[in-house]
């Protein structure tokens, strides 16, 4: 074995550069080369020489990268690092269809350890060992005694040849490269590991080197429109739930058995702001719409929770996910501990029923709503107005089977592993559908808790952060660039329940809104409307329930008169 490694080991600076560049080009960029071939064929005007030029050009550019970024003296560390990173990236790209851009990097960095470990499996280990560690070991054994001058000479020769050859290739096939590049902009995202390096640079630049913007109050004096009426609103932020798999919509499998009997409303055409939690959660609470949203800008100004809280509503965020992504930084928030000593937790994750427990405990800590409202009216004081946000772990993959307890394992056989690409289509769908069914159960539990409260306005609003791919067109999970993302990743469920739906006119009006195209852009104003907050920021045309507001008020008057 040692002798074989010795024969394979490059013996010079130039050898390391050339061997590493060739390995990266032919192995880790095989998918990129294939997609380029498919794109070229689809144009109808290509030739064999152009296709041969693509791997050659990529090889040349890889050589240039390795020589310049290794600063001549650090070629071994850079080559080893590139091979190891490429092995992990290649696994994700080939098996899940993941594209590594800046938003994906942000999502990865903000992932907690429990989520990170859920991606570990035998398939990933084999990729890393066979394609990463073994070549890295060969590079590590490289020993050469070339002087700096000799390495500098190799550096100059390699760059002269590669730059000249690259220019010649681009000159000869310029129209082909421009045509394919213009019509297939996503192709460069598959170039490994350079797309990953580019995304990492952009993420680090934006997060650590751009100065923070001054924090901006968007409204100096938000207030409550009807402070004399007590209200309790529960907003449930779902995780990775796609609208396609809700039988409240058109899905044929019975994934929603619990909520229909409670009279919930399902909005069937809702688009997410992003395809990853790190983008979509801050975006849905931001005054910025999807086109305007920039992480840095959103972090420098108030969000919906801030405005609602300053208007006089008690706001609480309960989190059973990785975090609130900064949205709850200025309101009361609780991250639920995943200690295995709790019956609903295993040390890494908790079932979402723990959110129902926490909700009940929090509501029990408050004085009797009915008594408080009566006393407040006698003393001419505002009643209690509360907004509680429950952040679910929902359908977070790839370990879908860990998101629901055995009692909620309705659809079998399911996929009890994290390398979901190795499960059958039926097994994977069953696991995911079990998470949706369990989510439906959680919603029904929360609604029943609300029905026991005595506030005059009781509301539940559920919306998922983004969707999920389950193998359609070879894609899994989420996080695809929005412009390229399939509907499975962008279309999300939105579910509404309110005690005001007992008013038939209001109920009928809400029914008329269910098929309207909506998005996360509607959440900001809808929350302001539900919590009765008056602010100059409010845009009634974006509030889902604006057409029904007057009917809701009529319903409240009727309820009060009774």
C-alpha positions in Angstrom: 0.0 0.0 0.0 2.8 2.4 0.9 4.6 1.7 -2.4 1.4 2.4 -4.3 1.0 5.7 -2.5 4.6 6.6 -3.2 4.0 5.9 -7.0 0.9 8.1 -7.0 2.4 10.9 -5.0 3.4 14.0 -7.0 7.1 14.8 -6.6 7.2 18.5 -7.3 5.3 21.8 -7.0 4.1 21.6 -10.6 3.1 18.0 -10.0 0.8 18.9 -7.1 -0.8 21.7 -9.1 -1.4 19.6 -12.2 -2.6 16.5 -10.4 -4.9 18.4 -8.1 -6.4 20.5 -10.9 -7.0 17.4 -13.0 -8.6 15.5 -10.1 -10.9 18.5 -9.3 -11.8 18.9 -13.0 -12.6 15.3 -13.8 -14.0 14.0 -10.6 -15.6 16.8 -8.6 -16.8 18.7 -11.7 -18.2 15.7 -13.5 -21.7 16.9 -12.8 -20.9 20.4 -14.0 -19.4 18.9 -17.2 -22.5 16.7 -17.8 -24.9 19.7 -17.2 -22.8 21.8 -19.6 -23.1 19.0 -22.2 -26.8 18.8 -21.8 -27.1 22.6 -22.1 -24.9 22.6 -25.2 -27.0 19.9 -26.9 -30.2 21.7 -26.1 -29.0 24.8 -28.0 -28.8 22.8 -31.2 -25.6 24.5 -32.4 -22.6 23.0 -30.8 -19.6 20.9 -31.9 -17.3 18.3 -30.4 -14.4 20.7 -30.1 -16.3 23.1 -27.9 -17.3 20.2 -25.6 -13.7 19.1 -25.3 -12.7 22.7 -24.6 -14.8 22.9 -21.4 -12.9 20.5 -19.2 -9.6 21.8 -20.6 -10.6 25.4 -19.8 -11.7 24.4 -16.3 -8.4 22.5 -15.8 -6.5 25.6 -16.8 -8.5 27.9 -14.5 -8.0 25.4 -11.7 -4.3 25.5 -12.2 -4.3 29.3 -12.1 -6.4 29.3 -8.9 -4.1 26.8 -7.1 -0.9 28.7 -8.0 -2.1 32.2 -7.1 -4.0 31.4 -3.9 -1.3 29.1 -2.5 1.2 31.9 -2.6 3.7 29.4 -4.0 4.7 28.2 -0.5 1.3 26.8 0.6 0.3 24.6 -2.3 0.0 21.4 -0.2 -2.4 22.9 2.4 -4.6 24.6 -0.3 -4.7 21.4 -2.4 -5.6 19.2 0.6 -8.3 21.7 1.8 -9.8 22.0 -1.7 -10.0 18.2 -2.1 -11.7 17.7 1.3 -14.1 20.6 0.8 -14.9 19.3 -2.8 -15.7 15.9 -1.5 -18.4 17.2 0.9 -19.8 19.7 -1.7 -19.8 17.0 -4.4 -21.8 14.7 -2.1 -24.4 17.4 -1.5 -24.6 18.4 -5.1 -24.9 14.9 -6.5 -27.2 13.4 -3.9 -29.4 16.3 -3.0 -29.1 18.8 -5.9 -27.9 21.4 -3.5 -26.4 24.7 -4.8 -24.0 26.5 -2.6 -24.6 30.2 -2.8 -24.3 32.9 -0.1 -27.7 32.2 1.3 -27.0 28.5 1.6 -23.8 29.3 3.5 -25.7 31.6 5.9 -28.2 28.8 6.5 -25.3 26.3 7.2 -23.6 28.6 9.6 -26.8 29.3 11.5 -27.6 25.6 11.8 -27.2 24.1 15.3 -25.3 21.0 16.2 -28.3 18.8 16.3 -29.3 19.7 12.7 -25.7 19.4 11.5 -25.3 15.8 12.9 -28.6 14.8 11.2 -26.8 15.0 7.9 -24.1 12.5 8.9 -24.6 9.1 7.4 -22.7 6.2 5.8 -23.1 7.6 2.2 -21.5 10.9 3.2 -18.7 9.0 5.0 -17.9 6.9 1.9 -17.7 10.0 -0.3 -15.4 11.9 2.1 -13.1 8.9 2.7 -12.8 7.6 -0.9 -12.9 10.9 -2.7 -11.5 13.2 -0.1 -9.3 11.6 2.6 -7.5 9.1 0.4 -6.4 11.7 -2.2 -5.6 14.1 0.7 -3.4 11.4 2.2 -1.5 11.1 -1.1 -1.0 14.9 -1.2 0.1 14.9 2.4 2.9 12.4 1.7 4.3 14.7 -1.0 7.8 15.8 -0.2 9.8 17.9 -2.6 13.0 19.9 -1.9 12.6 22.5 -4.7 14.0 25.9 -3.8 11.7 28.9 -3.8 13.3 29.9 -7.1 12.4 26.6 -8.8 8.8 26.8 -7.5 8.6 30.4 -8.8 9.8 29.3 -12.2 7.1 26.6 -12.2 4.5 29.2 -11.1 5.4 31.4 -14.0 5.5 28.6 -16.6 2.1 27.2 -15.5 0.5 30.6 -15.5 1.9 31.6 -18.9 0.7 28.4 -20.5 -2.7 28.3 -18.7 -3.5 32.0 -19.3 -2.5 31.8 -23.0 -4.5 28.5 -23.5 -7.5 29.9 -21.7 -7.5 33.1 -23.8 -7.2 31.0 -27.0 -10.1 28.7 -25.9 -12.3 31.7 -25.1 -11.4 33.4 -28.3 -12.2 30.3 -30.4 -15.5 29.5 -28.7 -16.6 32.9 -27.3 -20.1 32.8 -28.9 -20.7 29.2 -27.5 -19.7 30.1 -24.0 -21.7 33.4 -24.0 -24.8 31.7 -25.4 -24.7 28.8 -22.9 -23.8 31.0 -20.0 -26.6 33.5 -20.7 -29.3 30.8 -21.0 -28.0 28.7 -18.1 -26.8 31.1 -15.4 -27.0 28.4 -12.8 -24.2 26.3 -14.4 -21.4 28.2 -12.6 -23.0 27.3 -9.3 -21.9 23.7 -9.9 -18.2 24.4 -10.4 -16.6 22.7 -7.4 -15.1 23.9 -5.1 -14.9 27.4 -6.6 -18.6 28.2 -6.3 -18.3 27.3 -2.6 -15.2 29.5 -2.2 -17.0 32.4 -3.9 -20.1 32.0 -1.7 -17.9 31.8 1.4 -16.1 35.0 0.5 -19.4 36.9 0.0 -20.8 35.6 3.3 -17.7 36.5 5.3 -17.5 39.9 3.6 -21.1 40.7 4.4 -21.2 39.3 7.9 -17.8 40.4 9.3 -16.4 43.2 7.2 -19.3 45.5 6.2 -20.1 48.0 9.0 -23.5 47.6 10.5 -26.1 50.1 9.5 -27.6 52.5 12.1 -30.6 50.9 13.7 -33.8 52.5 12.5 -37.2 52.9 14.3 -39.8 52.7 11.5 -42.6 54.3 13.6 -42.1 56.4 16.7 -45.6 56.0 18.0 -47.4 52.8 17.1 -50.6 52.2 19.1 -53.5 49.8 19.6 -56.7 50.5 17.7 -59.0 48.8 20.1 -57.1 48.5 23.4 -60.3 47.8 25.4 -60.7 44.5 23.7 -58.5 41.7 24.9 -56.8 39.6 22.1 -54.7 36.5 22.0 -52.9 35.7 18.8 -50.8 32.6 18.2 -48.6 32.7 15.2 -47.1 29.3 14.3 -44.0 29.5 12.0 -43.7 26.1 10.4 -40.5 24.5 9.1 -40.0 23.0 5.7 -43.7 22.3 5.1 -44.7 22.5 1.5 -48.3 23.2 0.4 -48.4 20.4 -2.0 -48.7 17.7 0.7 -51.6 19.2 2.7 -54.9 17.4 2.2 -56.6 20.7 3.2 -55.6 21.6 -0.3 -55.7 19.0 -3.1 -53.3 16.3 -1.8 -55.0 12.9 -2.0 -53.4 11.3 1.1 -55.2 12.3 4.4 -52.4 14.4 6.0 -54.9 16.7 7.7 -57.3 14.7 9.8 -57.4 16.9 12.9 -58.0 20.5 11.8 -60.9 20.3 9.3 -63.4 19.6 12.1 -62.2 22.8 13.8 -63.2 25.0 10.9 -59.7 26.2 9.8 -59.2 28.1 6.5 -56.4 27.0 4.1 -54.9 29.5 1.7 -53.9 27.5 -1.4 -51.5 29.9 -3.3 -48.9 31.2 -1.0 -45.2 31.9 -2.0 -42.3 32.0 0.5 -39.8 34.8 0.6 -36.9 32.4 0.5 -36.0 28.7 0.3 -34.0 28.6 3.6 -35.0 29.5 7.1 -32.2 32.0 7.5 -33.7 34.1 4.7 -37.5 33.5 4.9 -38.0 34.0 8.6 -36.4 37.4 8.8 -38.0 38.3 5.5 -41.6 37.4 6.5 -41.4 39.7 9.6 -39.7 42.5 7.7 -41.3 45.6 6.2 -39.2 44.8 3.2 -40.7 42.7 0.5 -39.0 39.8 -1.2 -37.5 41.9 -4.0 -36.2 44.5 -1.5 -35.0 42.1 1.2 -31.4 42.3 2.2 -30.2 40.6 5.4 -28.0 43.6 6.4 -30.8 46.1 5.8 -33.4 44.0 7.6 -31.2 43.7 10.6 -30.9 47.4 10.9 -34.6 48.2 11.3 -37.6 47.2 13.3 -39.6 44.2 12.3 -43.3 43.4 12.8 -42.7 42.0 16.3 -40.9 45.2 17.4 -43.8 47.4 16.1 -46.5 45.2 17.7 -44.6 45.1 21.0 -44.1 48.9 21.2 -47.8 49.4 20.5 -48.5 47.7 23.8 -49.0 44.0 22.9 -47.2 41.5 25.0 -45.0 39.5 22.6 -43.4 36.1 23.3 -41.3 33.9 21.0 -41.1 30.1 21.9 -38.5 28.3 19.8 -38.2 24.6 19.1 -36.0 25.2 16.1 -32.4 26.4 15.7 -33.2 30.0 16.5 -35.4 33.0 15.5 -32.7 34.3 13.1 -32.6 37.6 15.0 -36.3 38.3 14.6 -37.1 38.0 18.4 -33.9 39.8 19.6 -35.9 42.7 21.1 -38.9 40.8 22.5 -39.2 38.1 25.2 -37.9 34.8 23.7 -37.3 31.3 25.0 -35.2 28.6 23.2 -36.6 25.2 24.4 -33.9 23.0 25.9 -33.5 19.6 24.2 -32.5 17.8 27.3 -33.2 14.1 27.1 -34.6 14.2 30.6 -37.7 15.7 29.1 -40.2 13.0 27.8 -40.6 14.8 24.4 -36.9 15.3 23.8 -34.0 13.1 22.9 -31.0 15.3 23.7 -30.9 16.8 20.1 -34.5 17.5 19.2 -37.9 17.9 20.8 -41.2 16.9 19.3 -43.3 20.0 18.6 -45.8 19.0 21.3 -43.5 20.6 23.7 -44.6 23.9 22.2 -48.1 23.2 23.2 -47.0 22.4 26.7 -45.0 25.7 26.9 -48.0 27.6 25.5 -50.4 26.1 28.2 -47.9 26.9 30.9 -47.4 30.5 29.7 -51.1 31.1 29.5 -51.7 29.6 33.0 -49.2 32.1 34.4 -51.5 35.0 33.4 -54.5 36.1 35.5 -57.9 35.1 34.4 -58.6 36.9 31.1 -62.3 37.3 31.8 -61.8 38.8 35.2 -59.0 41.0 33.9 -61.1 42.3 31.1 -64.0 43.1 33.5 -61.7 44.9 35.9 -60.1 46.8 33.1 -63.4 48.0 31.7 -64.4 49.1 35.2 -61.1 51.0 35.6 -61.1 52.2 32.0 -57.8 50.3 31.4 -56.9 48.3 28.3 -57.4 44.5 28.4 -54.6 42.0 27.8 -53.3 41.8 24.3 -50.9 39.1 23.5 -49.0 37.7 20.5 -47.2 34.3 21.0 -45.0 32.9 18.2 -44.4 29.2 18.2 -41.4 28.3 16.0 -41.7 24.6 15.0 -39.1 22.1 13.9 -41.9 20.8 11.8 -40.7 18.8 8.8 -37.0 19.6 9.0 -35.0 17.0 7.0 -33.3 14.9 6.2 -34.2 13.0 9.3 -38.0 13.4 8.8 -38.6 10.2 10.8 -37.3 12.0 14.0 -40.0 14.8 13.7 -43.0 12.7 14.8 -43.5 10.2 17.7 -44.3 6.6 17.1 -48.0 7.2 17.8 -48.1 9.6 14.8 -46.5 7.1 12.4 -49.6 7.0 10.2 -48.0 6.3 6.8 -45.8 3.3 6.4 -43.3 2.1 5.4 -41.3 5.2 6.2 -37.7 6.3 5.6 -35.9 5.9 8.9 -32.5 7.2 7.7 -30.8 10.5 6.8 -29.4 9.5 3.4 -32.9 9.9 2.0 -31.8 9.5 -1.6 -31.4 5.8 -0.8 -35.0 5.4 0.3 -37.8 4.5 -2.1 -40.1 7.3 -3.4 -42.9 5.8 -1.3 -40.9 5.5 1.9 -39.7 9.1 1.6 -43.1 10.5 0.9 -44.6 8.5 3.9 -42.0 10.0 6.3 -42.6 13.5 5.1 -46.4 13.1 5.1 -46.1 11.9 8.7 -44.5 15.2 9.6 -47.3 17.1 8.0 -49.9 15.0 9.8 -48.1 15.6 13.1 -48.1 19.3 12.3 -51.8 19.2 11.7 -52.2 17.5 15.1 -50.2 20.3 16.8 -52.3 22.9 15.2 -55.5 21.2 16.4 -54.0 21.1 19.9 -53.2 24.8 19.9 -56.7 25.7 18.6 -58.3 23.7 21.4 -56.1 25.6 23.9 -57.3 28.9 22.3 -60.9 27.8 22.6 -60.5 27.6 26.3 -59.4 31.2 26.6 -61.8 34.1 27.2 -60.2 36.9 25.2 -62.7 38.6 22.8 -60.4 38.0 19.8 -58.7 34.6 19.5 -56.6 33.9 16.4 -54.3 31.2 15.1 -52.2 31.8 12.0 -49.8 29.1 10.7 -47.4 29.7 7.8 -44.3 27.7 6.8 -41.0 29.3 6.2 -40.3 27.4 2.9 -41.0 24.1 1.2 -39.0 21.0 0.4 -38.0 18.9 -2.5 -38.4 15.1 -2.1 -36.5 13.8 -5.1 -38.5 15.6 -7.9 -36.1 16.1 -10.8 -33.3 14.8 -8.7 -33.6 17.5 -6.1 -33.8 17.0 -2.3 -34.2 19.3 0.7 -34.3 23.0 0.1 -32.1 26.1 -0.2 -32.0 26.3 -4.0 -31.5 29.9 -5.4 -35.0 31.4 -5.6 -34.9 32.1 -9.3 -34.2 28.4 -10.0 -36.1 26.8 -7.1 -39.0 24.5 -8.0 -42.5 25.2 -6.6 -42.0 22.4 -4.0 -39.5 24.7 -2.3 -41.4 28.0 -2.7 -45.1 27.2 -2.2 -46.1 27.0 1.4 -49.2 26.4 3.5 -51.0 29.2 5.3 -53.8 28.2 7.8 -56.1 30.5 9.7 -58.5 30.0 12.6 -60.4 32.6 14.6 -63.3 32.7 17.0 -64.6 35.5 14.7 -65.3 32.9 12.1 -68.5 32.1 14.1 -69.9 35.1 12.4 -71.2 33.6 9.1 -70.8 36.8 7.1 -67.2 37.1 8.2 -66.6 33.4 7.5 -68.0 33.7 4.0 -65.8 36.7 3.3 -62.7 34.8 4.4 -63.7 31.9 2.1 -63.5 34.3 -0.8 -59.9 35.1 0.0 -58.6 31.5 0.1 -57.6 31.2 -3.6 -56.0 34.6 -3.9 -52.2 34.6 -4.7 -50.4 35.6 -1.5 -46.9 35.5 -0.2 -44.8 36.1 2.9 -45.0 39.8 1.9 -48.5 39.7 3.3 -47.5 38.5 6.8 -46.2 41.9 8.1 -49.5 43.8 7.5 -51.7 40.8 8.4 -50.1 40.6 11.8 -50.6 44.3 12.3 -54.2 43.9 11.4 -54.8 40.8 13.6 -53.2 42.4 16.6 -55.1 45.7 16.0 -52.0 47.9 15.8 -52.2 51.3 14.3 -49.0 52.4 12.6 -48.1 54.5 9.6 -46.3 51.4 8.2 -49.6 49.5 7.8 -50.5 48.8 4.2 -54.1 47.5 4.2 -53.9 46.2 0.6 -51.4 43.7 1.9 -53.5 42.6 4.9 -55.1 39.3 3.9 -58.2 40.1 5.9 -58.8 43.7 4.9 -61.9 42.9 2.7 -63.5 41.3 5.8 -62.5 43.9 8.5 -65.9 45.6 8.7 -67.7 42.2 8.9 -65.4 41.2 11.7 -66.3 44.4 13.6 -69.9 43.6 13.2 -69.3 40.1 14.5 -67.6 41.6 17.6 -70.6 43.9 18.2 -72.9 41.0 18.0 -70.8 38.9 20.4 -70.6 41.8 22.9 -74.4 42.4 22.8 -75.0 38.8 23.7 
